[in-house]
Structures are given as structure tokens and as C-alpha cells.
């Protein structure tokens, strides 16, 4: 996980002992080259804070076109906040890309990436060597990141078909962890109300 600091304010998130232990186990496994911790979830998945309203998400895509979360009402939306300098963000891109490709046939799930404060040139250069099969939006000011996350990257938010943020995953989503897909399937199975 990458702790993001804002020049106006430093935000820190403390880890719980179990999270520290999981991070240490992952680091030790990576250093040892065993991959033994690959089956352990790297991300912490929690319900969206009940007292926190879903913030608006209206940004510009890499193509210069306006994009608004409200237009995807009726779909489950996976919103991933990332940056090219964030190692865990880069590591989870293939998992999110696979999710986007698998779900494309249903037409009921959308994946979107929100890049944190990088220039258009930097994002395009990164994507030329790391193709991303879903829309990427630019959060030039960092305001969306501040409104949607706890200040840690990567953060992935799962929005239900009514446009309400329901779950927030903090940390790297890995291929062995089925919780993201399970959460999406559960939201799709919910009866949609207007």
C-alpha cells in the first residue's frame, strides 16, 4: 500500500496488527522468492462507511471527454484509484483488466481507473507499456481521491446499481482473492430499486 500525502495536509492511516503481519509475511515471501503469501488477500475489504454519502465522480478521460459516474446507473461500477509510481497499483492492473474483460459480455459491470495527479503524457507513456482495457480518468487536483479514499493507494470502490458506494478495498487486489468478484456478484443479485 502506498500512503499518499497531500502537500496541504499529511494523512496517515495506521495499520492493525493483522494487516501488519500480512504485509510482513508478503514481504518475507517476496524476498525469499517463495510466493507463499500469494493466496493471502493483500487488500482490506470493508463496507463503505454508512455515515458517508457517495461523493460525485465527474472527471475527464484520457480522450478529453467528460465522464460521470451517474451515467452508469444500473451497472455495478468498480472504481480504482491508482498512480504509475505506486507498485501495488501496477501489480493489480492485470487483475482489474481481467475483471473488465470477463464482465464485458454481461454489460452489467463497468471498471474505471482514476489516475492520481499525473500528467497526461505520463499516463499515456505508462499505458503504452501497460495496456489498460477500461476507461482511465484524470484526477488532476486529487479532489476525487480525497473524497473517495482513506488516503491510501491503491483503493478500489465498488458502487452498486443505484449509484451508491457499498464497499471499499484498500491495498492491492490479487488474483487469488475472490472477494472482489464475489462482492460484484452479490450486488448484481440484489433486487434493483429505483
Secondary structure as GFF3:
##gff-version 3
##sequence-region A 1 194
A	DSSP	beta_strand	2	3	.	.	.	ID=ss1
A	DSSP	alpha_helix	17	32	.	.	.	ID=ss2
A	DSSP	three_ten_helix	36	39	.	.	.	ID=ss3
A	DSSP	beta_strand	44	47	.	.	.	ID=ss4
A	DSSP	beta_strand	58	61	.	.	.	ID=ss5
A	DSSP	beta_strand	66	68	.	.	.	ID=ss6
A	DSSP	three_ten_helix	69	72	.	.	.	ID=ss7
A	DSSP	beta_strand	76	82	.	.	.	ID=ss8
A	DSSP	alpha_helix	87	103	.	.	.	ID=ss9
A	DSSP	beta_strand	109	116	.	.	.	ID=ss10
A	DSSP	alpha_helix	120	129	.	.	.	ID=ss11
A	DSSP	beta_strand	135	139	.	.	.	ID=ss12
A	DSSP	alpha_helix	143	148	.	.	.	ID=ss13
A	DSSP	beta_strand	152	153	.	.	.	ID=ss14
A	DSSP	beta_strand	155	159	.	.	.	ID=ss15
A	DSSP	beta_strand	165	170	.	.	.	ID=ss16
A	DSSP	alpha_helix	179	189	.	.	.	ID=ss17
###
